Amino acid sequence: MYPEDQKAYQPLVNSSAPAFNSSAMGATTFNYKLDSSGVRDWQGPGSRSVRLLGVPNVPYYVNFGASAVIAETTNSVLCLGSEPAIFSVDPKQTYLALVSSTTVTVNVTLGVGR
């Protein structure tokens, strides 16, 4: 069988809500719990991916970790709003943090693949 982490990205299939939108964040970091029991459940312990998509021409930063994770320009990955960004996530990374220099909403979708 072909490994899940090598397949093209696809959202969670056995989830009632595999995606959510971030708040209209600004210069203050916000963090979000990735999975939510009964709503956004990953089917297995491995091959986890998170797809992020913002709005055109508004960059933002993302960082993954535990509940106290923060995103800053010095410790996070820069994402371009108009381009989907797909990240492989370790099961220990249960939260993501987002920050931007301006107001932006980012769609977060849980799935598998790359």
Sequence and secondary structure as in RCSB ss.txt:
>XXXX:A:sequence
MYPEDQKAYQPLVNSSAPAFNSSAMGATTFNYKLDSSGVRDWQGPGSRSVRLLGVPNVPYYVNFGASAVIAETTN
SVLCLGSEPAIFSVDPKQTYLALVSSTTVTVNVTLGVGR
>XXXX:A:secstr
   GGGS  EE SS S  EEE   B SS EEEES BTTTB  SSSS EEEEEE  TT  EEEEEESTT    TTT
SEEE TTS EEEEE TT  EEEEE SS B  EEEEEE  
